[in-house]
Amino acid sequence: MLEGMNRATPADNRVPEGWRKKINLIIRHTVGLTQDPIPPCDDAELSYMSPASPARLVHGDLASMLVGGLGSLSFQMLHPYSMTGVAQHSRYQSDPLGRMLQTANFIGFTTYGPKELAYSTIERVLAVHEAVRGVADDGVSYYANDPHLLLWVHCAEMSMFLEGYKRFGRQKLTDEVIDEYVSDMAQLARDMRCENPPTTYRELTEVLESFRPELRLIPEGLVARDFVAHQIITSPLKKPFFWFFVQSSYALMEPWARDLLGVPRRDRLNRYFITPVTRVLCRLMRGVVPPYENLTTAA
């Protein structure tokens, strides 16, 4: 179904090779990607995710995944028990880029890796989650491996990755491909011990809607929101570019989610300024950081 969708774009070869490699490293290191991506497993019998899966298209575009990843972080903050677990057990403030690298590795290993690597990665994450438990500010106990919380994290993350690609990715996704993406990701959710993950885009929106009564921005979420927006990138040269990605990530969420997060909607500013500029930045990024499935041919 995705044949013909993975070809390198002309922009991939417009930058001289030496400069492209240098800028590639700068961009990747800026967002915590200090390790080389794993070679994709293209054997359908051995790979965890089918080589033809839309997940490889969506997750392979660093530019749109940066927007979607930031949106995922912000969206997940709205669940008080998920956020409390992060606040009490995560080192995101002391090592934000290291935390981002861990997330990127998980996505890369389960999207492009062989089954053995993917399953060991999943088990390692679940083992870490075993210690992530405690009591939230309302007196309710939380546990990171609670299937209900895992479902929230899965759906919030997947929806933002998908919306990020739909808005800033290289290709227009058909409804069929979108449903296939959700279905393929459902297997990962089941292996992560989620209960009844969505298998279509419609089901995904319904699941997210069902979580609305549980969502609120707790004080720890407010701290995390401002930390992600203002303290992950501190370089005066890079911060203005990062601002566009942060603002575009907020715009991926539904208006009710933005209101809960406490960020302005900025509908007209997003439509006529922020989104167009972010699209240009994404195209420029692809010129030096080719989509993952093209790395072997564009390098």
CYANA upper distance limits for C-alpha pairs under 8 A (distance plus 0.5 A):
  1 MET  CA     52 ALA  CA      7.73
  1 MET  CA    177 VAL  CA      8.47
  2 LEU  CA      6 ASN  CA      7.85
  2 LEU  CA     52 ALA  CA      6.82
  2 LEU  CA     53 SER  CA      8.20
  2 LEU  CA     54 PRO  CA      7.57
  3 GLU  CA     52 ALA  CA      8.46
  5 MET  CA    171 GLN  CA      7.69
  6 ASN  CA     57 LEU  CA      7.63
  6 ASN  CA    293 GLU  CA      7.23
  6 ASN  CA    294 ASN  CA      7.54
  7 ARG  CA    294 ASN  CA      7.46
  8 ALA  CA     12 ASP  CA      7.03
  8 ALA  CA    290 PRO  CA      7.97
  8 ALA  CA    291 PRO  CA      8.26
  8 ALA  CA    294 ASN  CA      6.45
  8 ALA  CA    297 THR  CA      8.49
  8 ALA  CA    298 ALA  CA      7.61
 10 PRO  CA     14 ARG  CA      7.60
 11 ALA  CA     15 VAL  CA      8.25
 11 ALA  CA    283 ARG  CA      8.26
 11 ALA  CA    284 LEU  CA      8.37
 11 ALA  CA    286 ARG  CA      7.58
 11 ALA  CA    287 GLY  CA      5.37
 12 ASP  CA    286 ARG  CA      6.84
 12 ASP  CA    287 GLY  CA      4.78
 12 ASP  CA    288 VAL  CA      6.93
 12 ASP  CA    289 VAL  CA      8.31
 12 ASP  CA    290 PRO  CA      6.58
 12 ASP  CA    298 ALA  CA      7.41
 13 ASN  CA     17 GLU  CA      8.42
 13 ASN  CA    287 GLY  CA      7.34
 13 ASN  CA    298 ALA  CA      7.97
 14 ARG  CA    287 GLY  CA      7.34
 15 VAL  CA     19 TRP  CA      7.27
 15 VAL  CA     20 ARG  CA      6.20
 15 VAL  CA    287 GLY  CA      7.24
 15 VAL  CA    288 VAL  CA      7.46
 16 PRO  CA     20 ARG  CA      6.47
 17 GLU  CA     21 LYS  CA      6.74
 18 GLY  CA     22 LYS  CA      6.98
 19 TRP  CA     23 ILE  CA      6.57
 20 ARG  CA     24 ASN  CA      6.30
 20 ARG  CA    287 GLY  CA      8.22
 20 ARG  CA    288 VAL  CA      5.39
 20 ARG  CA    289 VAL  CA      8.32
 21 LYS  CA     25 LEU  CA      6.79
 21 LYS  CA    288 VAL  CA      7.56
 22 LYS  CA     26 ILE  CA      6.87
 23 ILE  CA     27 ILE  CA      6.62
 23 ILE  CA    288 VAL  CA      6.98
 24 ASN  CA     28 ARG  CA      6.65
 24 ASN  CA    288 VAL  CA      5.85
 24 ASN  CA    289 VAL  CA      5.86
 25 LEU  CA     29 HIS  CA      6.36
 26 ILE  CA     30 THR  CA      6.49
 27 ILE  CA     31 VAL  CA      7.21
 28 ARG  CA     32 GLY  CA      6.88
 28 ARG  CA     33 LEU  CA      5.34
 28 ARG  CA     34 THR  CA      7.19
 29 HIS  CA     33 LEU  CA      5.49
 29 HIS  CA     34 THR  CA      5.70
 30 THR  CA    233 ILE  CA      8.16
 31 VAL  CA     97 LEU  CA      6.80
 31 VAL  CA    100 MET  CA      7.77
 32 GLY  CA     97 LEU  CA      4.84
 32 GLY  CA     98 GLY  CA      6.69
 32 GLY  CA    100 MET  CA      6.44
 32 GLY  CA    101 LEU  CA      5.85
 33 LEU  CA     97 LEU  CA      8.38
 33 LEU  CA    100 MET  CA      8.26
 33 LEU  CA    101 LEU  CA      6.09
 33 LEU  CA    104 ALA  CA      8.05
 34 THR  CA    101 LEU  CA      8.00
 37 PRO  CA    108 GLY  CA      7.75
 38 ILE  CA    108 GLY  CA      7.85
 38 ILE  CA    109 PHE  CA      7.91
 38 ILE  CA    112 TYR  CA      8.03
 38 ILE  CA    113 GLY  CA      7.77
 39 PRO  CA    112 TYR  CA      8.01
 39 PRO  CA    113 GLY  CA      8.17
 40 PRO  CA    112 TYR  CA      5.23
 40 PRO  CA    113 GLY  CA      6.45
 40 PRO  CA    293 GLU  CA      8.28
 41 CYS  CA     46 LEU  CA      7.76
 41 CYS  CA     47 SER  CA      5.97
 41 CYS  CA     51 PRO  CA      7.97
 41 CYS  CA    112 TYR  CA      6.32
 41 CYS  CA    113 GLY  CA      5.97
 41 CYS  CA    114 PRO  CA      6.26
 42 ASP  CA     46 LEU  CA      8.45
 42 ASP  CA     47 SER  CA      7.08
 42 ASP  CA     50 SER  CA      8.48
 42 ASP  CA     51 PRO  CA      5.97
 43 ASP  CA     47 SER  CA      6.30
 43 ASP  CA     51 PRO  CA      7.78
 44 ALA  CA     50 SER  CA      6.29
 44 ALA  CA     51 PRO  CA      6.75
 46 LEU  CA    114 PRO  CA      5.90
 46 LEU  CA    115 LYS  CA      6.52
 47 SER  CA     51 PRO  CA      7.75
 47 SER  CA    112 TYR  CA      7.59
 47 SER  CA    113 GLY  CA      6.44
 47 SER  CA    114 PRO  CA      4.53
 47 SER  CA    115 LYS  CA      5.82
 48 TYR  CA    110 THR  CA      6.92
 48 TYR  CA    111 THR  CA      7.56
 48 TYR  CA    112 TYR  CA      7.81
 48 TYR  CA    113 GLY  CA      6.75
 48 TYR  CA    114 PRO  CA      5.68
 48 TYR  CA    115 LYS  CA      4.73
 48 TYR  CA    116 GLU  CA      8.42
 48 TYR  CA    118 ALA  CA      6.88
 49 MET  CA     53 SER  CA      7.15
 49 MET  CA     55 ALA  CA      8.48
 49 MET  CA    110 THR  CA      7.29
 49 MET  CA    111 THR  CA      5.98
 49 MET  CA    112 TYR  CA      7.06
 49 MET  CA    113 GLY  CA      8.07
 49 MET  CA    114 PRO  CA      8.46
 49 MET  CA    115 LYS  CA      8.48
 49 MET  CA    184 ASP  CA      8.06
 51 PRO  CA     56 ARG  CA      7.72
 51 PRO  CA    112 TYR  CA      8.19
 52 ALA  CA     56 ARG  CA      8.00
 53 SER  CA     57 LEU  CA      8.01
 53 SER  CA    180 GLU  CA      8.10
 53 SER  CA    181 TYR  CA      7.44
 53 SER  CA    184 ASP  CA      7.56
 54 PRO  CA     58 VAL  CA      6.74
 54 PRO  CA    177 VAL  CA      7.07
 54 PRO  CA    178 ILE  CA      8.24
 54 PRO  CA    180 GLU  CA      7.39
 54 PRO  CA    181 TYR  CA      5.79
 55 ALA  CA     59 HIS  CA      6.20
 55 ALA  CA     60 GLY  CA      8.37
 55 ALA  CA    111 THR  CA      7.17
 55 ALA  CA    181 TYR  CA      6.21
 55 ALA  CA    184 ASP  CA      7.91
 55 ALA  CA    185 MET  CA      8.05
 56 ARG  CA     60 GLY  CA      6.03
 56 ARG  CA    111 THR  CA      6.75
 56 ARG  CA    112 TYR  CA      7.58
 56 ARG  CA    293 GLU  CA      7.71
 57 LEU  CA     61 ASP  CA      7.36
 57 LEU  CA    293 GLU  CA      7.89
 58 VAL  CA     65 MET  CA      8.04
 58 VAL  CA    161 PHE  CA      7.76
 58 VAL  CA    162 LEU  CA      7.41
 58 VAL  CA    165 TYR  CA      6.56
 58 VAL  CA    169 GLY  CA      8.10
 59 HIS  CA     65 MET  CA      6.89
 59 HIS  CA    107 ILE  CA      8.12
 59 HIS  CA    108 GLY  CA      8.37
 59 HIS  CA    111 THR  CA      8.08
 59 HIS  CA    161 PHE  CA      8.02
 59 HIS  CA    292 TYR  CA      8.49
 60 GLY  CA     65 MET  CA      8.35
 60 GLY  CA    291 PRO  CA      5.64
 60 GLY  CA    292 TYR  CA      4.86
 60 GLY  CA    293 GLU  CA      6.67
 61 ASP  CA     65 MET  CA      6.51
 61 ASP  CA    165 TYR  CA      8.43
 61 ASP  CA    169 GLY  CA      7.46
 61 ASP  CA    286 ARG  CA      8.37
 61 ASP  CA    290 PRO  CA      7.97
 61 ASP  CA    291 PRO  CA      5.03
 61 ASP  CA    292 TYR  CA      6.80
 62 LEU  CA     66 LEU  CA      6.43
 62 LEU  CA    286 ARG  CA      8.38
 62 LEU  CA    289 VAL  CA      7.88
 62 LEU  CA    291 PRO  CA      7.02
 62 LEU  CA    292 TYR  CA      8.16
 63 ALA  CA     67 VAL  CA      7.49
 63 ALA  CA    168 PHE  CA      8.22
 63 ALA  CA    169 GLY  CA      8.14
 63 ALA  CA    282 CYS  CA      5.50
 63 ALA  CA    283 ARG  CA      8.31
 63 ALA  CA    285 MET  CA      6.67
 63 ALA  CA    286 ARG  CA      7.33
 64 SER  CA     68 GLY  CA      6.65
 64 SER  CA    161 PHE  CA      8.29
 64 SER  CA    164 GLY  CA      5.86
 64 SER  CA    165 TYR  CA      5.76
 64 SER  CA    167 ARG  CA      8.42
 64 SER  CA    168 PHE  CA      5.78
 64 SER  CA    169 GLY  CA      6.00
 64 SER  CA    282 CYS  CA      7.25
 65 MET  CA     69 GLY  CA      6.04
 65 MET  CA    161 PHE  CA      6.52
 65 MET  CA    164 GLY  CA      6.93
 65 MET  CA    165 TYR  CA      7.41
 66 LEU  CA     70 LEU  CA      6.70
 66 LEU  CA    245 PHE  CA      7.83
 67 VAL  CA     71 GLY  CA      6.73
 67 VAL  CA    161 PHE  CA      8.45
 67 VAL  CA    164 GLY  CA      6.33
 67 VAL  CA    245 PHE  CA      5.93
 67 VAL  CA    246 VAL  CA      7.39
 67 VAL  CA    248 SER  CA      7.09
 67 VAL  CA    249 SER  CA      5.54
 68 GLY  CA     72 SER  CA      6.53
 68 GLY  CA    160 MET  CA      5.28
 68 GLY  CA    161 PHE  CA      4.90
 68 GLY  CA    162 LEU  CA      7.77
 68 GLY  CA    163 GLU  CA      7.34
 68 GLY  CA    164 GLY  CA      4.92
 68 GLY  CA    165 TYR  CA      7.79
 68 GLY  CA    249 SER  CA      6.65
 68 GLY  CA    252 LEU  CA      8.20
 69 GLY  CA     73 LEU  CA      6.83
 69 GLY  CA    157 GLU  CA      7.90
 69 GLY  CA    160 MET  CA      7.35
 69 GLY  CA    161 PHE  CA      6.83
 69 GLY  CA    249 SER  CA      8.44
 70 LEU  CA     74 SER  CA      6.88
 70 LEU  CA    245 PHE  CA      8.29
 70 LEU  CA    246 VAL  CA      7.01
 70 LEU  CA    249 SER  CA      6.30
 71 GLY  CA     75 PHE  CA      6.49
 71 GLY  CA    160 MET  CA      6.21
 71 GLY  CA    161 PHE  CA      8.48
 71 GLY  CA    246 VAL  CA      8.17
 71 GLY  CA    249 SER  CA      4.92
 71 GLY  CA    250 TYR  CA      6.43
 71 GLY  CA    252 LEU  CA      7.20
 71 GLY  CA    253 MET  CA      7.80
 72 SER  CA     76 GLN  CA      6.52
 72 SER  CA    156 ALA  CA      6.55
 72 SER  CA    157 GLU  CA      5.24
 72 SER  CA    158 MET  CA      8.31
 72 SER  CA    159 SER  CA      8.33
 72 SER  CA    160 MET  CA      5.80
 72 SER  CA    161 PHE  CA      7.74
 73 LEU  CA     77 MET  CA      6.96
 73 LEU  CA    157 GLU  CA      8.16
 74 SER  CA     78 LEU  CA      7.80
 74 SER  CA    225 ARG  CA      6.86
 74 SER  CA    250 TYR  CA      8.10
 74 SER  CA    261 LEU  CA      8.07
 75 PHE  CA    156 ALA  CA      6.75
 75 PHE  CA    157 GLU  CA      8.36
 75 PHE  CA    253 MET  CA      7.97
 75 PHE  CA    257 ALA  CA      7.82
 75 PHE  CA    261 LEU  CA      8.39
 76 GLN  CA     82 SER  CA      7.57
 76 GLN  CA     83 MET  CA      7.66
 76 GLN  CA    152 TRP  CA      8.23
 76 GLN  CA    153 VAL  CA      6.80
 76 GLN  CA    156 ALA  CA      6.62
 76 GLN  CA    157 GLU  CA      7.94
 77 MET  CA     82 SER  CA      7.51
 77 MET  CA     83 MET  CA      5.65
 77 MET  CA    217 LEU  CA      7.48
 77 MET  CA    221 GLY  CA      5.88
 77 MET  CA    224 ALA  CA      8.10
 77 MET  CA    225 ARG  CA      8.08
 78 LEU  CA     83 MET  CA      7.60
 78 LEU  CA    215 LEU  CA      5.72
 78 LEU  CA    216 ARG  CA      5.65
 78 LEU  CA    217 LEU  CA      5.65
 78 LEU  CA    218 ILE  CA      8.15
 78 LEU  CA    221 GLY  CA      7.46
 78 LEU  CA    260 LEU  CA      7.79
 78 LEU  CA    261 LEU  CA      7.28
 79 HIS  CA     83 MET  CA      6.50
 79 HIS  CA    214 GLU  CA      7.14
 79 HIS  CA    215 LEU  CA      5.30
 79 HIS  CA    216 ARG  CA      6.68
 79 HIS  CA    217 LEU  CA      7.85
 80 PRO  CA     84 THR  CA      6.44
 80 PRO  CA    136 ALA  CA      7.93
 80 PRO  CA    214 GLU  CA      8.32
 80 PRO  CA    215 LEU  CA      7.09
 80 PRO  CA    216 ARG  CA      6.80
 80 PRO  CA    217 LEU  CA      7.34
 80 PRO  CA    218 ILE  CA      6.66
 80 PRO  CA    221 GLY  CA      8.34
 81 TYR  CA     85 GLY  CA      6.68
 81 TYR  CA    136 ALA  CA      6.73
 81 TYR  CA    142 TYR  CA      6.36
 81 TYR  CA    149 LEU  CA      8.34
 82 SER  CA     86 VAL  CA      6.99
 82 SER  CA    142 TYR  CA      8.40
 82 SER  CA    144 ALA  CA      7.71
 82 SER  CA    149 LEU  CA      7.23
 82 SER  CA    153 VAL  CA      8.35
 83 MET  CA     87 ALA  CA      6.61
 83 MET  CA    218 ILE  CA      8.45
 83 MET  CA    220 GLU  CA      7.48
 83 MET  CA    221 GLY  CA      6.69
 84 THR  CA     88 GLN  CA      6.50
 84 THR  CA    136 ALA  CA      6.58
 84 THR  CA    220 GLU  CA      7.46
 85 GLY  CA     89 HIS  CA      6.33
 85 GLY  CA     90 SER  CA      7.96
 85 GLY  CA    132 VAL  CA      6.65
 85 GLY  CA    133 ARG  CA      7.16
 85 GLY  CA    134 GLY  CA      7.90
 85 GLY  CA    142 TYR  CA      7.93
 85 GLY  CA    143 TYR  CA      8.20
 85 GLY  CA    144 ALA  CA      7.42
 86 VAL  CA     90 SER  CA      5.36
 86 VAL  CA     92 TYR  CA      8.50
 87 ALA  CA    220 GLU  CA      6.87
 89 HIS  CA    132 VAL  CA      6.81
 91 ARG  CA     95 ASP  CA      6.41
 91 ARG  CA     96 PRO  CA      7.73
 91 ARG  CA     99 ARG  CA      7.89
 92 TYR  CA     96 PRO  CA      4.97
 92 TYR  CA     97 LEU  CA      8.46
 92 TYR  CA     98 GLY  CA      8.50
 92 TYR  CA     99 ARG  CA      6.50
 93 GLN  CA    227 PHE  CA      8.05
 95 ASP  CA     99 ARG  CA      6.85
 96 PRO  CA    100 MET  CA      6.74
 96 PRO  CA    232 ILE  CA      7.02
 97 LEU  CA    101 LEU  CA      6.63
 97 LEU  CA    232 ILE  CA      8.05
 98 GLY  CA    102 GLN  CA      6.88
 99 ARG  CA    103 THR  CA      6.97
100 MET  CA    104 ALA  CA      6.60
101 LEU  CA    105 ASN  CA      6.54
102 GLN  CA    106 PHE  CA      6.76
103 THR  CA    107 ILE  CA      6.81
104 ALA  CA    108 GLY  CA      6.47
105 ASN  CA    109 PHE  CA      6.31
106 PHE  CA    110 THR  CA      6.63
106 PHE  CA    121 THR  CA      7.14
106 PHE  CA    122 ILE  CA      8.31
107 ILE  CA    111 THR  CA      6.37
108 GLY  CA    112 TYR  CA      6.18
108 GLY  CA    113 GLY  CA      7.49
109 PHE  CA    113 GLY  CA      5.09
109 PHE  CA    114 PRO  CA      8.22
109 PHE  CA    117 LEU  CA      7.05
109 PHE  CA    118 ALA  CA      5.98
109 PHE  CA    121 THR  CA      7.77
110 THR  CA    114 PRO  CA      8.37
110 THR  CA    115 LYS  CA      8.44
110 THR  CA    117 LEU  CA      8.16
110 THR  CA    118 ALA  CA      5.21
110 THR  CA    119 TYR  CA      8.43
110 THR  CA    121 THR  CA      8.20
110 THR  CA    188 LEU  CA      8.32
113 GLY  CA    117 LEU  CA      6.61
113 GLY  CA    118 ALA  CA      6.59
114 PRO  CA    118 ALA  CA      6.77
115 LYS  CA    119 TYR  CA      6.47
116 GLU  CA    120 SER  CA      6.72
117 LEU  CA    121 THR  CA      6.61
118 ALA  CA    122 ILE  CA      6.71
119 TYR  CA    123 GLU  CA      6.68
120 SER  CA    124 ARG  CA      6.62
121 THR  CA    125 VAL  CA      6.83
122 ILE  CA    126 LEU  CA      6.76
122 ILE  CA    191 ASP  CA      7.97
122 ILE  CA    192 MET  CA      7.08
123 GLU  CA    127 ALA  CA      6.55
124 ARG  CA    128 VAL  CA      6.82
125 VAL  CA    129 HIS  CA      6.75
126 LEU  CA    130 GLU  CA      6.96
126 LEU  CA    145 ASN  CA      7.30
126 LEU  CA    192 MET  CA      7.76
127 ALA  CA    131 ALA  CA      8.23
128 VAL  CA    132 VAL  CA      7.75
129 HIS  CA    133 ARG  CA      8.46
129 HIS  CA    143 TYR  CA      8.29
129 HIS  CA    144 ALA  CA      5.80
129 HIS  CA    145 ASN  CA      6.35
130 GLU  CA    143 TYR  CA      8.13
130 GLU  CA    144 ALA  CA      7.43
130 GLU  CA    145 ASN  CA      7.05
132 VAL  CA    143 TYR  CA      6.51
132 VAL  CA    144 ALA  CA      5.95
133 ARG  CA    141 SER  CA      7.83
133 ARG  CA    142 TYR  CA      5.93
133 ARG  CA    143 TYR  CA      4.77
133 ARG  CA    144 ALA  CA      6.70
134 GLY  CA    141 SER  CA      6.10
134 GLY  CA    142 TYR  CA      6.05
134 GLY  CA    143 TYR  CA      7.28
135 VAL  CA    139 GLY  CA      6.23
135 VAL  CA    140 VAL  CA      6.01
135 VAL  CA    141 SER  CA      4.76
135 VAL  CA    142 TYR  CA      6.42
136 ALA  CA    140 VAL  CA      5.95
136 ALA  CA    141 SER  CA      6.66
136 ALA  CA    142 TYR  CA      7.34
142 TYR  CA    146 ASP  CA      8.14
143 TYR  CA    149 LEU  CA      8.43
144 ALA  CA    149 LEU  CA      7.14
144 ALA  CA    150 LEU  CA      7.54
145 ASN  CA    149 LEU  CA      7.62
145 ASN  CA    150 LEU  CA      6.82
145 ASN  CA    193 ARG  CA      8.27
146 ASP  CA    150 LEU  CA      6.65
147 PRO  CA    151 LEU  CA      6.55
147 PRO  CA    193 ARG  CA      6.46
147 PRO  CA    194 CYS  CA      5.19
147 PRO  CA    195 GLU  CA      6.29
148 HIS  CA    152 TRP  CA      6.98
148 HIS  CA    194 CYS  CA      7.33
148 HIS  CA    195 GLU  CA      7.46
149 LEU  CA    153 VAL  CA      6.82
150 LEU  CA    154 HIS  CA      6.54
150 LEU  CA    192 MET  CA      8.01
150 LEU  CA    193 ARG  CA      7.94
150 LEU  CA    194 CYS  CA      6.12
151 LEU  CA    155 CYS  CA      6.56
151 LEU  CA    189 ALA  CA      7.87
151 LEU  CA    194 CYS  CA      5.68
151 LEU  CA    195 GLU  CA      7.25
151 LEU  CA    197 PRO  CA      7.14
152 TRP  CA    156 ALA  CA      6.42
152 TRP  CA    208 LEU  CA      8.02
152 TRP  CA    211 PHE  CA      8.05
153 VAL  CA    157 GLU  CA      6.42
154 HIS  CA    158 MET  CA      6.45
154 HIS  CA    189 ALA  CA      7.10
155 CYS  CA    159 SER  CA      6.36
155 CYS  CA    197 PRO  CA      8.47
155 CYS  CA    204 LEU  CA      7.20
155 CYS  CA    207 VAL  CA      8.12
155 CYS  CA    208 LEU  CA      7.35
156 ALA  CA    160 MET  CA      6.87
156 ALA  CA    208 LEU  CA      7.78
157 GLU  CA    161 PHE  CA      6.78
158 MET  CA    162 LEU  CA      6.61
158 MET  CA    182 VAL  CA      8.29
158 MET  CA    185 MET  CA      8.37
159 SER  CA    163 GLU  CA      6.49
159 SER  CA    204 LEU  CA      8.04
160 MET  CA    164 GLY  CA      6.29
160 MET  CA    252 LEU  CA      7.27
160 MET  CA    253 MET  CA      8.08
161 PHE  CA    165 TYR  CA      6.81
162 LEU  CA    166 LYS  CA      6.64
162 LEU  CA    178 ILE  CA      8.43
163 GLU  CA    167 ARG  CA      6.68
163 GLU  CA    252 LEU  CA      6.66
164 GLY  CA    168 PHE  CA      6.36
164 GLY  CA    169 GLY  CA      7.60
164 GLY  CA    249 SER  CA      8.00
164 GLY  CA    252 LEU  CA      7.19
165 TYR  CA    169 GLY  CA      4.72
165 TYR  CA    170 ARG  CA      8.20
166 LYS  CA    171 GLN  CA      8.40
166 LYS  CA    172 LYS  CA      7.19
166 LYS  CA    173 LEU  CA      7.24
168 PHE  CA    278 THR  CA      8.34
168 PHE  CA    279 ARG  CA      6.37
168 PHE  CA    282 CYS  CA      7.47
173 LEU  CA    177 VAL  CA      6.51
173 LEU  CA    178 ILE  CA      6.84
174 THR  CA    178 ILE  CA      6.75
175 ASP  CA    179 ASP  CA      6.72
176 GLU  CA    180 GLU  CA      6.69
177 VAL  CA    181 TYR  CA      6.66
178 ILE  CA    182 VAL  CA      6.98
178 ILE  CA    200 THR  CA      8.26
178 ILE  CA    201 TYR  CA      7.12
179 ASP  CA    183 SER  CA      6.62
179 ASP  CA    199 THR  CA      7.44
179 ASP  CA    200 THR  CA      5.12
179 ASP  CA    201 TYR  CA      5.82
180 GLU  CA    184 ASP  CA      6.52
180 GLU  CA    199 THR  CA      8.36
180 GLU  CA    200 THR  CA      7.79
181 TYR  CA    185 MET  CA      6.69
182 VAL  CA    186 ALA  CA      6.69
182 VAL  CA    198 PRO  CA      7.40
182 VAL  CA    199 THR  CA      5.77
182 VAL  CA    200 THR  CA      6.02
182 VAL  CA    201 TYR  CA      6.75
182 VAL  CA    204 LEU  CA      8.16
183 SER  CA    187 GLN  CA      7.71
183 SER  CA    198 PRO  CA      7.65
183 SER  CA    199 THR  CA      4.62
183 SER  CA    200 THR  CA      6.56
184 ASP  CA    188 LEU  CA      7.92
184 ASP  CA    199 THR  CA      8.19
185 MET  CA    189 ALA  CA      6.89
185 MET  CA    199 THR  CA      8.44
186 ALA  CA    190 ARG  CA      6.68
186 ALA  CA    197 PRO  CA      6.06
186 ALA  CA    198 PRO  CA      6.87
186 ALA  CA    199 THR  CA      6.44
187 GLN  CA    191 ASP  CA      6.75
188 LEU  CA    192 MET  CA      6.68
189 ALA  CA    193 ARG  CA      6.92
189 ALA  CA    194 CYS  CA      5.81
189 ALA  CA    197 PRO  CA      6.89
190 ARG  CA    194 CYS  CA      5.58
190 ARG  CA    195 GLU  CA      7.28
190 ARG  CA    196 ASN  CA      8.13
190 ARG  CA    197 PRO  CA      7.50
198 PRO  CA    203 GLU  CA      5.61
198 PRO  CA    204 LEU  CA      5.70
198 PRO  CA    207 VAL  CA      7.77
199 THR  CA    203 GLU  CA      7.05
199 THR  CA    204 LEU  CA      7.80
200 THR  CA    204 LEU  CA      6.77
201 TYR  CA    205 THR  CA      6.89
202 ARG  CA    206 GLU  CA      6.79
203 GLU  CA    207 VAL  CA      6.61
204 LEU  CA    208 LEU  CA      6.79
205 THR  CA    209 GLU  CA      6.59
206 GLU  CA    210 SER  CA      6.71
207 VAL  CA    211 PHE  CA      7.16
208 LEU  CA    212 ARG  CA      7.43
211 PHE  CA    215 LEU  CA      7.20
215 LEU  CA    260 LEU  CA      8.41
216 ARG  CA    260 LEU  CA      6.72
216 ARG  CA    261 LEU  CA      8.32
217 LEU  CA    221 GLY  CA      6.05
217 LEU  CA    222 LEU  CA      7.05
217 LEU  CA    260 LEU  CA      6.80
217 LEU  CA    261 LEU  CA      6.58
218 ILE  CA    222 LEU  CA      7.01
219 PRO  CA    223 VAL  CA      6.94
220 GLU  CA    224 ALA  CA      6.72
221 GLY  CA    225 ARG  CA      6.46
222 LEU  CA    226 ASP  CA      6.81
222 LEU  CA    261 LEU  CA      8.33
223 VAL  CA    227 PHE  CA      6.56
224 ALA  CA    228 VAL  CA      6.63
225 ARG  CA    229 ALA  CA      6.80
225 ARG  CA    261 LEU  CA      8.49
226 ASP  CA    230 HIS  CA      6.39
226 ASP  CA    231 GLN  CA      8.09
227 PHE  CA    231 GLN  CA      5.46
227 PHE  CA    232 ILE  CA      7.14
228 VAL  CA    232 ILE  CA      6.04
229 ALA  CA    243 TRP  CA      7.92
229 ALA  CA    246 VAL  CA      6.86
230 HIS  CA    234 THR  CA      7.83
233 ILE  CA    238 LYS  CA      7.49
233 ILE  CA    239 LYS  CA      6.47
233 ILE  CA    242 PHE  CA      7.78
234 THR  CA    238 LYS  CA      8.00
234 THR  CA    239 LYS  CA      6.85
235 SER  CA    239 LYS  CA      6.41
236 PRO  CA    240 PRO  CA      7.92
238 LYS  CA    242 PHE  CA      6.77
239 LYS  CA    243 TRP  CA      6.55
240 PRO  CA    244 PHE  CA      7.50
241 PHE  CA    245 PHE  CA      7.47
242 PHE  CA    246 VAL  CA      6.75
243 TRP  CA    247 GLN  CA      6.62
244 PHE  CA    248 SER  CA      6.48
244 PHE  CA    274 ILE  CA      6.63
244 PHE  CA    275 THR  CA      8.45
244 PHE  CA    277 VAL  CA      7.95
244 PHE  CA    278 THR  CA      6.47
245 PHE  CA    249 SER  CA      6.54
245 PHE  CA    278 THR  CA      7.01
246 VAL  CA    250 TYR  CA      7.03
247 GLN  CA    251 ALA  CA      7.05
247 GLN  CA    270 ASN  CA      8.48
247 GLN  CA    274 ILE  CA      7.78
248 SER  CA    252 LEU  CA      7.15
248 SER  CA    270 ASN  CA      7.80
248 SER  CA    274 ILE  CA      7.19
248 SER  CA    275 THR  CA      6.77
248 SER  CA    278 THR  CA      7.66
249 SER  CA    253 MET  CA      7.95
250 TYR  CA    258 ARG  CA      7.09
250 TYR  CA    263 VAL  CA      8.10
251 ALA  CA    258 ARG  CA      8.23
251 ALA  CA    265 ARG  CA      7.74
251 ALA  CA    270 ASN  CA      7.86
253 MET  CA    257 ALA  CA      6.48
253 MET  CA    258 ARG  CA      6.80
254 GLU  CA    258 ARG  CA      6.99
255 PRO  CA    259 ASP  CA      6.67
255 PRO  CA    265 ARG  CA      7.42
256 TRP  CA    260 LEU  CA      6.78
257 ALA  CA    261 LEU  CA      6.62
258 ARG  CA    262 GLY  CA      6.64
258 ARG  CA    263 VAL  CA      6.13
258 ARG  CA    264 PRO  CA      7.62
258 ARG  CA    265 ARG  CA      7.24
259 ASP  CA    263 VAL  CA      6.76
259 ASP  CA    264 PRO  CA      7.79
259 ASP  CA    265 ARG  CA      8.19
266 ARG  CA    270 ASN  CA      6.33
267 ASP  CA    271 ARG  CA      6.60
268 ARG  CA    272 TYR  CA      6.55
269 LEU  CA    273 PHE  CA      5.90
269 LEU  CA    274 ILE  CA      6.72
270 ASN  CA    274 ILE  CA      5.06
270 ASN  CA    275 THR  CA      5.81
271 ARG  CA    275 THR  CA      6.25
271 ARG  CA    276 PRO  CA      7.79
272 TYR  CA    276 PRO  CA      7.09
273 PHE  CA    277 VAL  CA      6.62
274 ILE  CA    278 THR  CA      6.57
275 THR  CA    279 ARG  CA      6.67
276 PRO  CA    280 VAL  CA      6.95
277 VAL  CA    281 LEU  CA      6.77
278 THR  CA    282 CYS  CA      6.58
279 ARG  CA    283 ARG  CA      6.80
280 VAL  CA    284 LEU  CA      6.73
281 LEU  CA    285 MET  CA      6.62
282 CYS  CA    286 ARG  CA      6.83
283 ARG  CA    287 GLY  CA      7.07
284 LEU  CA    288 VAL  CA      7.64
285 MET  CA    289 VAL  CA      6.16
285 MET  CA    290 PRO  CA      8.22
286 ARG  CA    290 PRO  CA      5.30
286 ARG  CA    291 PRO  CA      7.13
290 PRO  CA    294 ASN  CA      6.75
290 PRO  CA    295 LEU  CA      6.69
290 PRO  CA    298 ALA  CA      7.55
291 PRO  CA    295 LEU  CA      7.23
294 ASN  CA    298 ALA  CA      6.35
295 LEU  CA    299 ALA  CA      6.20
